[in-house]
Amino acid sequence: MTTASWTLHCSACATAAALERASLCGACGQPLFARYDVVPKGTALLDRWDMWRYAPFLPLLPDEAPVSLGEGLTPLIESPELAKAVGVRRLWIKDEAQNPTASFKARGMSAAVTRARAAGMPGIVVPTAGNAGAALAAYGAAAGMRVRVIAPRTTPRPILDTIEAMGAELIRIDGHIGDAGKMALAYAAESGYFAISTLREPYRVEGMKTMGFEMAEQLGWRVPDVVVYPTGGGEGTVGIWKALQELAAGGWISADRIQPQYVVAQAAGCAPIARAFAAGADKAEPWVDPVTYAAGLRVPAPLGDRLVLRILKETNGLAATASEESIREWTLRLATATGVDAAPEDGCALSVLRDGVVAGRVRGDAEVVVFNTGSGASYRV
């Protein structure tokens, strides 16, 4: 397998860090990023049909087999009907529900569990709003590793059932994912398990960035005008942004358009990034009493807030919210227009996109990719 060498550096202050058991920057507490040598256009991609097709851009050792369940290479589905409904020229749905465990979280866990297994971790612990826990349970099982998942009791029941079906230890708590995060860190300190929450370690986002590689390749190695991402922790948006930077460095995409305009969609009942964006702030304050049907958006204090807000500033982006009623309305509209059984997070994305077009913040002649991050089936008992 063709692999790349990499180093770890802080995303904010550029301080270097060790490769294994890597967490936040020791100097400033911000997330770490993997850096690679430039992968020039024409470098052979792997003849395999999962995200590890892009191994030259990923943290993999020579002759190392990744922990894989066939994640990635999800379809990009064009919908003229939805394009007309929201008021843009062309619109595609990138359907991440077709990943193992039915969400985009599979990508990040494939990369992170691969690195955790190589480092000989005794186990892995994660706080979750749902999909990350299901994905870690599956990839932990595939790697033969012990897994503890800490989830709010309000997490959709089908997701909790999936976690238990994969043999993970599931701890249900009263409270939200922020409370689960504190418990996960405490348990990691006590047990030696590796805490693998969003952007607290550097490898989950490496798996997430393969969405950006795929999107560009599926569009003929070009970048759309707009990317809309329903955002809780922020690793999806950050990953796509990082991927396009790496492609541009190697000449895979045109220097005339390296990044799209990013639209971050949040639920009105939990919108720390949208609130910070509206205030012109460079970081988000924690959201008190987060409430939304879209469990993946119920993240009151995202660790990636500074990165996401920076990306929005760099790309003339937009962060805005949708009501619960509008989330349900657009989720149903998406399903009936496309046959994609989308999670409510994607209904939120379409609602925010439509509002952005009406307000003149998103151009009507734009080509837009909207990410469906999970499956509607995960919300039905």
Secondary structure, DSSP 4 states (H G I P E B T S, - for coil): -----EEEEETTT--EE-STT--S-TTT-PPEEEEE----TTPPPPSSSSGGGGGGGS---TTPPP--SS-----EEE-HHHHHHHT-SEEEEEEGGGSGGGBTHHHHHHHHHHHHHHTT-SEEEEE-SSHHHHHHHHHHHHHT-EEEEEEETTS-HHHHHHHHHTT-EEEEESS-HHHHHHHHHHHHHHH-PEE--TTTSSSHHHHHTHHHHHHHHHTTS---SEEEEE-SSSHHHHHHHHHHHHHHHTTSS-TT-S--EEEEEEETTB-HHHHHHHHT-SS-PPPSS---S-GGG--SS-TTHHHHHHHHHHTT-EEEEE-HHHHHHHHHHHHHHH---B-HHHHHHHHHHHHHHHTTSS-TT-EEEEEE-BBGGGG--
